[in-house]
Each structure stands twice: as C-alpha cells, then as structure tokens.
Amino acid sequence: MANGNTTASRLGQINASGDVDALFLKVFSGEILTTFEEMNVMKGLHTIRTISNGKSAQFPVTGIATAKYHTAGENIADAGNSYLSSVKHAEKVITIDDVLLASTFIANIDELKNHYDVRSIYAKELGKALAKRFDLATMKTLVASARSTSEIGGNNGIGIDGGEAADFTAAVIQEKLFEAAQKLDENDIPNDGQRYAILKPADYYKLLQGAGDNVIVNNRDFGGRGDVATGNIPMVAGIRIFKSNHLADVAVAEASQDQDDDSSNNDVFGGSGTGYNGDLSKTFIIGGHPSAIGTVKLLDLATESDYKLELQGTLFVAKYAMGHGVLRPEASFEIKDAD
C-alpha cells in the first residue's frame, strides 16, 4: 500500500470546499447570562399556613385578659365586681387567589438549532418571576397592615413620619428604627428576635456608611456580629435588618408589573377594590413581626414542562395558588415620607 498523501473527508467543510471549520460548533464564549437571582426575603418573615383543599383559611384573633386584686368576701363571678375578663374574639379569613403563573414556549426546531441548553435556564427564570411576585404581594400586604385598625379594638398599625425624602439620612433611619421598636413595645409585640425591617438598598448602605452621622455602623456597636467589609447589618434596636430591591418596586402607585393584582380575592387595603395594589410611593421602610400578616398556600411554587406534539415544541409553566392577608396590624410598621 502506498504511503503517500491521501484526501481526507473534512467534517467541517460545506460541500467539501471552503472553510474547513465552517460546520464545527462555535463554542459559546462565557457563561449564559441571566438576570441575577433576586432574593426573596418575605417567605421567612410572616405566618404561612398550608391547606390541602378548600378556598380559604381562618385565623382566630383573641384579645387580652385583665387582672384585679381580690377583696376578701367579694364574689368573683359577680359581674358588678369586675373580676371577670371579657376576652374579645374575632377572625381573619384569607382566601386563595387565582393561580398565578409564568410560562413560555420553545419551538422544537429552535431547540434543535440551538447549541446550548435553555430548558433549565427558562424553568429557573419562570420560578424567579413568581418568587418576585410573592415578595411584592406580601410586602404590599405588610404596608396595608401598618395602615389598618385592630379587629378587636386594640392597637392599630404603626405609621411613622420619616420626614422628607431628601433629609432621610443615616441618622434619621436609625432614629426611626428605634421609634419603631418603641412602638412595637408599647403594642406588646414580643421582642423575641423575630422583629424585622426591610430597607431599600440605597437606605441600607446609607445606614452602613453613616459614620459621620454618629449612627450604628461599626462591628462593636453591632455586638460583634456586624461586618462593614461584607456590608452586613444584623440588628438595630433589636430589629433584624434586611435589604430588598423589591421594596423599590412596591414603592410605586400601581406598579406596571402588578396591574393585575387588583383581581386578588384579598382586598388588603380595606375595601378599596384594588387587591394588593395601593399607593406606596411615599414608603421608605416597612417591618414588624411575623404575626403581622399571613399567607395561605393551596399550591406551592411548582414548575412543569410538557412537549406538545400538536405544536411541535415544549411548554414551560411555573405556578402557585396562594393568598395573603392582614392578621395583626399592631405588629407592623411603615416609615414613610411626611407628605
């Protein structure tokens, strides 16, 4: 057999001519860029109940008892002697909203032509979209709680004047957080380490950097748990501090991405007919205690995909069925613009 040259079948050529690399896969440079995962902060900050069936859940509301020194010889059961506590009762009912879903469809021919997998990316993005809507709806409910009155004649939601937006400095933020802690104390809300406040990122970092305003910014003042290097503020006045870009989203009257929230079965803003939508354009900081608001789950967050033969493509759906409502107004606060 001859040991000379031979003609190879070049797999990368088109019709055996031209660029020998033309048909080879173009390596996708860098990682597939998706939007950064937006943190869901509200899930662990309020009361959540899961039901297996039905359309709503009941949350009993109970008042407080009183105590009185007994005078020898007086009948405790005699109503005229005022020994018996008349404990008030009411209820809060949270109704499941319609199924909220995010979906997309990928044509089979496009998926065959594509050289990187998009299924897992799309499924994750759809789940993130619903996670954001969960945060927005519960944050709006928390603001509604801070603006509500008690069902049993107790303390109402806490509204705190934050002054003008231009003057909302680190020192003012600290002062208002201490005022919120005081009002929660006065409303007999447990100081059990579960109190929280949610700040917009700009206000969070303003508080962290506010050394010139004599605010709590160093590790010593944070009880050894704060870390300026990592941008961490654990607590102020016994209130856990969180930051969320979603607060900037809800601080808009009728936010465009949530126009359909007025179709909710839970009219949290007191009969206004707007569902979860309210004018939050003046809101600076929101917070409270997990007992302030509640969520009822019928269908937890789930993602699905199904190949549709008749459409020659794959349908991706993420969905949940939940409802949100106010439970204890006195356990929530809103710091807002004076105007």
Disulfide bonds with the S-S distance in Angstrom:
none
